[in-house]
Amino acid sequence: MTPVNLLLIAITAILSWMAFNNRKLADRLILWPPAVDRHRQYDRLITYGFIHADWSHLIFNMITLFFFGGFIESVMVQLTGSYLVYPAFYVGALLVSILPSYLKNQKNPNYLSLGASGAVSAVLFAFILIKPWSIILVFFIPAPAIVYAAFYVGYSIWMDKRGGDRINHSAHLAGAAFGVIFMLAMQPSIFSHFLRELSNPTFRLGGG
């Protein structure tokens, strides 16, 4: 059972749906740097991750979180014996993934950001650290998780420099890094496990 992951999905889906129909709510939860800088609404550094731009944005993130978040929650509970670690990890990922963008745009009144993609990247890369050769579906195309990770990082770096597509690639990169660092800080032996897995390719359909 992965109750926390399912609860996070439910809360995100409900708040996103409410925000779709309530502009005032969306405006209060979205990351808008001047509101943090001038009005000390620091909660926006987390609440932005519980609303989304549209249904496709929401569904893509929540499907990814459903398939990989449950596994990571289970691993964290097994390693620590606590159900509090996974939500701390997820909320920490929301905060850390958005910080580079926030600091860069701290004085920019035209900057807005929303969506759970940074935290979802943290979950996905935590999974890849444990099961690098698992086969995951990328837009219905099967690929080894470690190959996808390399492409994801390279593409995100390139698009972050290039810009122009209104996607926060910086948050994706920061989230991915946080996912790896958190897992290794929580259990350093995961690194040796990763190296063993990497040297012994065993392909299996991933997610659990």
N, C-alpha and C positions, 0 to 999 in steps of 0.2 A: 504494500500500500504506500502511496505517495501523497498523503493528504495536503501537505503544504504546497506542492507544485500545482495540484488541482485547484486549491484555493486561490493561488496567485493567478491562474488562468481565468477562474470565475470572476475575480475582482476586476481584472484587466478588461475582460469582455464586457462586463456590466458597465463599468465607468466609461469605456470607449463608446458603447452604444448610447449611453446617456449624453455624452459630449457631442455625438453626432447630431443630436436633436436639441442641444442646449448650448448656444454659443457662449453664454456667460460662464457656464461651467468650464468649457474648453479654454476660454481665455484665462480663467483662474488657475488651471492646472498646468498649462503648457509652460515650457521653459522660455521665458522672456527676460533676458539679462537685466534690463533696467529695473524690473520689479524685484529682483534679488538684490541688486546693488543699491537701489534707492530706498526701497520699502522693506528690506530685510525679510522677504518672503523666501526663506531658504528651503522651504518644503518643495518648491518648484524643481529643485535639483533632483528630486525623486519622483514627484507626482507626474512629471512629463512622460514617464515611462508607462503610465497606466492609461494613457489615451493614445489614439491613433488617427492618422489622416483620413482613412477610409476603410471599408470592409476588407479589401484585399490585403492592405497593410496589416490589419489586425489578424486576419486568418492565417497569413503566412507566418507571422511571429508566434502565434499561439499553437499552431500545428508543430512547429519546430520545438517549442518549449514542452509540448506534451510528449513528444517522442524521446527527447533527450534529458529534459529536466527531471522526469521521474527516476531515471537511472542514476543521475547525479545525486538526487536527494537520498536514494537508497544507499549509495556508496558512503555519503557523508554520515548518515545515521549509523551504518555499520562501523565506520572508523571512529566515531566520536561518542556514539550512544545518545546523541541529542538531536531532537527535531528542530532546534533553534539555529543550528549552523547553516542549513540551507537557506532559510529566509534572510539571515544576515549576509550570506554570500550574494544572494540575488539583489538585495537593496544596496549593498556595497558596490555591486557591479553597475547598477543604475547611476550611482553617484560618481564613481571613478570614470566611467565611460563618457560622461558628459562634461567633466571638468575641463579637458583641453579646449573644447568648443566654447564653453562658458567663459573661460579666461581670455580666449582670443577675441570674443565678441562682447566682453563685459560692458563696453560703452556703446554698443551698436543697438539702437532702438528698432532696427529693422530685422533683427535676427530672431527666429523662432525655431524651436526644436521639439519634437514629440515622438513617442514610440519606444517600444521595449527592445529595439534591435541591439543596443549595446549590451544589455544584460543577457539577451538570448545568445549573443556571440560568446559571452563568458561561459555560459552553460555548454554550448556546443564545443568550445575548445577544451573545456574540462573533460568532456566526453572523449574527445580525440586523444587527449593525453593518456587515457586509460585504454582505449580501443582504437589505436591508429589505423588498423587495417580493416575495420568494419566498413561494409558497403553502405553508403548513404545515398539517398535519391536527391539529386540536385535538379530541380525542375523536371522530375521524372527520369533523369539520366543517372544510372548507377555509377558511383565513383568511390574509390577507397578514401576514407576519411582524411588520411594524411595528405593525399594528393589534393583533395579539395581545400584543405587548410593552407597549403602552399599557394594555390591559385587565389584563394580568398584574400590572403595577406598581400600578395603582389598586386592584385587588382585594386584592393582598397587603398594601398599606398599611391598607386598611379592615379586613381580617380580623386583622391584627396588633394593631390597636387594640381590636377587638371580642373576639377570643380565643374560647375555648370549643370549638375543633374538633381540638385536639391536633396541629395541623400547625404546623411552625416557619416561619411566614411571614417572620419576621425574617431567617432564613438564606437564604430565597429572594431577598429584596431585597438583602442584602449580597453574595450570590453574583453576582447580575445586575450590580450596580455594579462588582464586582471584574472581571468579564469584560470590561466596556467599558473600564475604566481600564487594565487590563493590555494590551489590544490597542493602545490609543492610546499608551501608554508605549513599547511595543515598536516601533510604527511610526506616528508621528504623522500621516503622510499618509493614514492610513485615515479620519481625520475628514473630510477634503476628499472622499475617495471616497464616504463615507456621504452627504454633502450632495448630491453629484452624482447618486447613485442615488436619493435621496429625491425629487429634483426631476424625475426621469425615470422614472415608474412603468412597470416592465416585469414583468408577472406571469409567474412560472414556478414549477413545482413544486420546492420546496426540498429541501435535504438534501445537495446535492452540486453 
